[in-house]
Amino acid sequence: MLWGLVDTFVDELIACYGSRDQAERALLDVLADQPEWAGTFEIVPVPTPAKSHWRPAGRRAARFRCKTTP
């Protein structure tokens, strides 16, 4: 399960985090910089997409080759 930091004023997901603790720390950082924004942000659970509904964009990246020096 992912956790999202949502700006309720513009109804937009700002960022996703791997745990609720990480999301809460991010929220505290935001409010430390902008205390007047208290009440406009919230932490919400973000369901992971089902494989049938989500496919990565783009194409497979070429494997990076390291060059060795003689």
Secondary structure, DSSP 8 states (H G I E B T S, - for coil): -EEEEEETTTTEEEEEESSHHHHHHHHHHHHHH-GGGTTSEEEEEE----TTT---SS------------
